[in-house]
Amino acid sequence: MSLFEIKNLHCGYGSTEVIKGISLTVAEGEIVSITGPNGCGKSTLLKAACGLIPIMSGGAYIDGVSVSSMPVKERAKRTAMLSQTGAGGDYSEYTVFDTIMMGRYARHKGGMFSEASVEDTETVERCISEAGLSGLEERLITELSGGQLQRVFLARAFAQEPDIIFLDEPANHLDLKHQTELYELLHKWTGNGKSAIGVFHDLSLAAAVSDRIMLMQDGRSVLCGEPREILRSEKLNEVFETDVRAYMKKLSEMWNV
């Protein structure tokens, strides 16, 4: 069953069109990755899909309801966004625990002024543990490394418990151990009927985590399919303007020691 759908979406900044008629469906329990060269519009598509920037035409829909037409509170209950820089804003005075707790406020009518329930606290504690942040609960986030900070914002997105999570380069700053844990968390998340759309610059990472990959070029969808189909396609060489398979094989040979 399709949970999320992008229909002939056009968007950009000011009068400049960046995304040019992209369509995409995401089923319940599915992880779809978006990849392509720098500047092709990956992050812009993600921002438009979750309602962070205006849409020129077309639209993005959750269960048939336009995301851009949803009240902010309803949108926050159904979607969560993890950007390359967390989620913006100044969190310098907040601890790890308090920052992740912010993900729960979307589920309260009173917003930031709501009192945390037992369920809220238990959810935050679980997300802290799953993100590998145990022992850092009272640490100010300004005292964290880049990788730790990325995990804090990931945990906050999971604590929000949306139907679909949008991730823009979620593996940025993460070491190999925590990249592996990220994939496990995403698959556990989608195993409960949730969905995820992630922007990945690294093709290997995209293939490892995804059910399907959409390949973009110049604001358009060039190809969308299972990872094996995408990695075998000659379109890769056209889009990245290099022999991708030869490059990947050369890298893999370094492990034959």
N, C-alpha and C positions, 0 to 999 in steps of 0.2 A: 504494500500500500504506500502511495506517495504521501510523505509528510510535508515536504517543502518543494516549491516549484518556482523557477525563474522563467518568465515568459517574455521573449523578444525584448529584453531589457536594453535600454539606451540611457546612458548617464555620463556625467563628466563634471567639470568645474567651470562655472560661468557659462560661456557660450561654447566652450571647447568640449567636444564629444570624445570621451575616452573609451567607453564600452559601447559596442556597435551591434546590438541585436542578438545578445546571447540568451539561449534557453537551456535550462537544466532542471532535471527532477532528481530528488533525493528521497529514497524510501526510508521507512522506519527501520532503525537498526543498521543503517548504512553509513560508511565513511567515504566521502568523496574528496579527493585532493585536486587542487588547481595548480598547475605548473606552467612554466613558460619563461622566456628570457626577461631580463630586467626591463621595466618600462612597458610591459605588454598590457598592464591594467589589472593584474591579479588582485592587488589590495583594494583598488577602486571598486571592483566588482563585489568584493566581500563587504565593503562599507555600505554600498547601495543595497545589497541583499538583506542586511540586517537593519536598514533604516537610518543609518548614520549620515548619509548624504542624499540630496534630492534625486529623484528619478525623472528623466526627460520624457520617456514613454516606456510602455511595457510595465512590468511589475514583478514583485516577489511575493509569494503567498505561502502561508502556513495553513494547512487544512482548508485551502480555498479562500482564506481571508487575507486581504492585502496587508503586508507588514507595515507599509508606510501610513496606512489609514488607522492602524491600531493606536489606542491611547498609550502613552508612554508606559504607564504602569502595567498594562496588559502585555505590551511588547517585552518588558523586562522579565515577566514571568515565563515567557515562551522562548526567548532568545538570550544568549550570552555571547559576548565578544571578547576574545583575547587577542590584543594587537601586539605588534612587535615591541611596543614600549609599555606593556601592561594594559592600561586602559586610560592613560592620561590622568591629569589631576595631580594635586599635591597631597601626598600621603606621608609626608616627612614626620608628622607627630604621631603616627599610628603604629601600633605593634603588628606583628604577623597575625595574631589572633583577631584583632579588631579589623584588620584589612579584609581578612577572609569572611568575617561576620557580615561585612557590607554586602556580600552576595546574598544574604538572607533577607535584607530589608525590602527587596523587590516583592517579597511574598507577604508583606504586611501592609495594611491600609495606611498605617501611620508613618511608613517610610523610615527614615533615619531616627525618628523619635520613638519608634516602637521598642518595647522592652523585649529582649530576647527570651524565647521560650526554652523549655528543656529540649524540645526537638531541634531548635536552632543550634543550641550549644552542642548537642550530640552530633549533628550533621557537620558542623565546623570541625569538631575534634576528629571525626572520621576522615574528612578531606585533608586535614593537616597530616594525619598518619599516612594516608595513601600517597600524598605528594612528597613524602620523605622529609617532613619539616618538624617532626617531633623533637622537642627540646629547644625550639626556636620561638615558641609561642609569644614570649614577652619581649623578644628582640624588636627594636625599631627597624622598619624596613630600609631605612637609610644606611643601616649597618650591614646589609646583606650583600652578597656577591651577585653578579648578574644572573647566574644560574638559579640561585636561591630565590631571587626576586621573581624570575619567570615562573617558578613553581608556586609562589605565593598567589600570583594572579591567575594561574591555572586552577589552583585550589579554590579561589574565590568564584571562578566561573562554574566549577562543579557544585559548589555550595548553593549556588543560585537555583540549581535543579531545573534548568529550562528544557524544552523539548528538543531544541537544536542549538548546538554550540558552533560558533565561527572562530577559527583559529588562524591568525596571520603569522606565519613562520614560528610555530610554537616551539620548535626545537632550538631556536636561537639561544645561545649562551649555555645550553645544556651539554654536559659531558656524555660519554657513551652510555654510562650506567643509567643516567636519568632520561636519556632518549629512549632507552628500552622500557623504562618504567612508564614513560609517557604513552607509548604505544599500548602497553598493557592496560593503562587507565582508560584510554579511548575505547579499546575493545570491550572492556568491562562496562563502560558507559553505554555504548551502543547495544550491548547485549540485553539491556533493559528496555529496548524499544526506542531509545533516543537516537538522534542522528548528529553527524558532525560534517562540517565542510572546512577543509584546511588548505591554506596556501603554503606550498612547499617549493623552495628553490632547488633543493636537492632531489634529483629524480630517484635515487636509490631509497631515500627516506619516504618519498611519496609512494613508491611501489610497495615498501614494507608494511605500511600502515593502512593502505586504502583498499576498498572494494572496487572502486573505479577511479580513474584519473581523467580530468579534462585538460587538454593541452591548448594553451592560448597563444595567440600571436596578433599584435597590433589591435588589441581590443576585441578580438573575435575568437570564438571557439573553433579550433581547427579539427579536433578529434576528441572523442570521449568514449572510453571503454575500459575493459579490465586491464590491470597493470601489464600483464604479459602482452596484450594486444598493442598497447601504447609503446612499450619498450622495443617491440619488434618492427614498429612502423617506420617507413622511410621518411615520414613527416617530421620525425625528430630532427633529422639532419637539416631539413629545410628551415625549420623553426629556429634552431639554435646555431645554424650556419657553421656546423662542424660535424665531423664523423663521431657521433655520440657513442655508438657501440664500440668503436675502435678505442676511444678514450677510456671507456669503462673497463674494457678487457685489459688494457694496458695497466690500469690501476690494480685490477684483481691479480695480475701476475706478480705483483710485489709480495703477495702472501704465499707464493709458492717457494718457500724457503726451507 
